[in-house]
Amino acid sequence: MNHSRIPSISTNGANLSIKRRRLSSSPMLQDVTNHVYARPSMRHASEGHSQQQNRRLLNKYIYGDATVIEEVKKRERKIIKDINHFRNAILEIEKESAQIRERQLPDIQYAISKRTTMCTELQKELSQQVSQLDLKEGEIEMIRRNEEMNVSNLHLKWSVELQELETQLRKEQDDKRLEWEKQLLQLENIKPDEKIEQEIRQLKTEMAQVEEEWQELRKRNQEKCNEYSKQLNQELEEYKSLKVGPMEEIIEKQTELKNEKQNLDSQYRSLVQQIETYDKECRELENEIDQIEQRISKTEEHNKPLKEELDTFLIEYELENRKTQDVQELAHKEETFYNAKFDKMEQEQLRRRKLENSIDEMKGQLRRFAYVTGEFLDCEVDYAKRCIDSIYSFNRIVPSMLMNEKEMLFQEYEMYHDMCLGRGINFNLISVSNEPWTGLRYALLKFLCDKCLSHYHIYLQYVFLSEEMPSQDMLSQDDSKDDKEIELKIEKDSIEIDSCIIRIKSGFEDLPSSVSQETPRLSSGIGIVKFQLTPIVGDSKLEGKPIDFYFVEVCDSRMISILDNVVSPSQTMKSPISLIFKKLLLDTKSCLWFNLNDKYDYRSLLDLSNRISKMKIQKNGRRSI
């Protein structure tokens, strides 16, 4: 490191001694910066004198002494010069560190590799030594266990001997105790001499006389003490009365001086604490600066290979970006071609649906759609030929895995719906299932709100008809009318229902929860939702001819059997629900959706669809059973 070009600060010679003399000879800077540069021996000797000088110079700096302020400014300029000097030194250090990385690091890495090989050999030797130590530890453990067994045996042996000795000692103690007790009893039984008893009595009488004299002397002393204490108390109170005034003044001065001293002490402590905190903050900042510089150097070292990798990745990215641009251009061309084909396919599908609807209309049969849910392992479903087991045929067979109820209405049912509205005829949609099919009703309501609300005024009625219990108006909110029987009037091509009517104005949000959600059914019956669609003529408020659309829900076995009897020519119809079925099937355009689920008995639904397919149209436009 002798060839370094780093600007160094010499620590030997006259320059350092000059700087120290200046710092030690300038007490103003020592006071301002709170640092004293002096020898350790001189520091302890001149501690009291330096504190007085510090206070005087601090007062000068606070009250604006020009010389002190000038010295402070000189100190600040010197600090700025040192900062610039150290910045240049840091740049030179970075240059030298780069040289070290290029020259000395390979040698160090080679030495490190040698050391690693030596370490591996040492590790092998250590592993052998460790195995030997383990063996020795096993031997030591065996010896330790043997010694413990020997010690335990000796303990048992000596414990027995100790117990024997203890029993002997106890016997000897008991014998000695008995002998001494006998001697004590003999001494207690011996009687004293008569001369000694007389002397004891004389001494007791003399003692009583002395006690009486001592009590009299005690009373006299007590009386004299009380008199003397009274005199002393009187003299003390006279002395106190003379000294109370000046004592109070002295106490007040003492309290004031104590308060001033406490204030000054608190100020001094606060100043000392501030100086200590500032010193700590400066040290922490210096440490943080050193840590940040170290991190910067480490990150620079770490970033060099990353920058090289980034350059290589950028080159690869540019190549890949060009390839992706070419692929995107091809994809855009393919997308435009695909969109054109997809639009054409949608037009063809619309055309196909219209043709299928016209073909169904020309055949004159009732439309029968099957909605298949499940695997149907016991029968064969042919979606292309639209038949099940090659016996039961349908106009459409829709798997539930591919379409939900909403998609089914917009794709398969829409043509039939538009045809009936275009012709202005009354029509119906009958759902037949083994369980309540609430999803179809919900999807149908959404379908009508989205498709017809902008061109038609929609009025809604919803009733539940049963033969076992009174019928219910599902839209009525008046509890008093729940027991009222619902009247139905069969017209030429429609059914009039005496129930609550709701107009759908803004959309699906206008509907009550009883229409959109599943309602519990206590008995068998059918649900009829009647929609009256009145077309809006242009922008005016005029209305056209209203069209009645009936949505009928058949979701239990008894109602399915009644519908089966209606379409069977050999059966007679007596119930009012059978008359409703017959009116809707014969005098209105009909479409039936069968929900075929393999969890239930779907064979009855297949037989019912087969009988419905045999209904024919007469010359007057009505169907015959």
Number of C-alpha atoms within 10 A of each C-alpha: 6 4 5 11 12 17 13 10 11 9 9 8 8 10 12 13 12 11 11 14 13 13 17 16 13 15 19 24 23 19 21 17 12 14 11 15 15 15 9 8 8 9 13 10 10 11 10 10 9 16 12 11 15 18 12 13 20 20 13 16 18 11 9 11 13 11 12 21 17 12 15 17 12 13 14 12 12 11 12 12 12 13 12 11 15 16 12 14 16 15 12 16 16 13 15 16 14 13 12 12 13 11 11 12 12 12 11 12 11 11 11 12 12 11 12 12 11 12 13 11 12 12 12 12 12 13 12 12 12 12 12 12 12 12 12 12 12 12 12 12 12 12 12 12 12 12 12 12 12 11 12 11 12 11 11 10 11 11 12 10 10 10 10 11 11 10 10 10 10 10 10 10 10 10 10 10 10 10 10 11 10 10 10 10 10 10 9 8 8 7 7 8 7 8 8 9 10 10 10 10 11 10 10 10 10 10 11 11 10 10 10 10 10 11 10 10 10 10 11 10 10 11 10 10 11 11 10 11 11 11 10 12 11 11 11 12 11 11 11 12 9 11 11 10 10 9 12 11 10 11 11 11 12 12 11 12 12 12 12 12 12 12 12 12 12 12 12 12 12 12 12 12 12 12 14 13 12 12 14 12 12 12 12 12 12 12 12 12 12 12 12 12 13 12 12 12 14 11 11 13 13 11 13 11 11 12 12 11 12 14 12 11 12 13 12 12 14 11 11 12 13 12 12 14 11 12 12 13 12 11 14 12 12 12 14 11 11 13 12 12 12 13 11 12 12 12 12 12 13 14 12 12 18 16 13 17 20 15 11 15 15 9 12 16 18 24 22 20 22 24 19 18 15 12 13 14 8 8 11 12 18 13 13 8 13 17 18 17 11 12 10 16 20 21 18 20 23 19 17 16 9 8 13 15 16 18 13 18 18 15 13 18 19 16 18 23 18 13 15 16 18 9 9 17 16 21 23 22 21 20 20 26 23 20 13 18 16 15 14 19 22 17 19 19 17 16 18 17 19 12 13 16 18 14 13 20 18 22 16 19 22 25 23 19 21 17 13 10 11 14 20 20 23 21 19 18 10 8 8 8 12 15 11 12 14 17 10 13 9 12 10 8 15 18 16 12 17 14 19 14 16 17 15 17 15 11 15 16 12 11 17 12 12 12 19 18 12 14 12 7 9 8 12 17 23 20 19 19 20 21 25 19 24 20 21 18 12 9 6 7 7 10 13 12 11 19 20 23 24 22 19 23 24 23 20 17 18 12 19 20 13 18 21 20 17 24 22 17 12 9 11 10 14 10 10 13 19 19 15 15 16 19 17 22 25 19 17 22 21 20 20 20 21 23 23 23 17 16 11 11 13 16 11 15 21 19 13 21 25 16 18 22 18 13 19 16 15 10 6 6 12 13 19 14 16
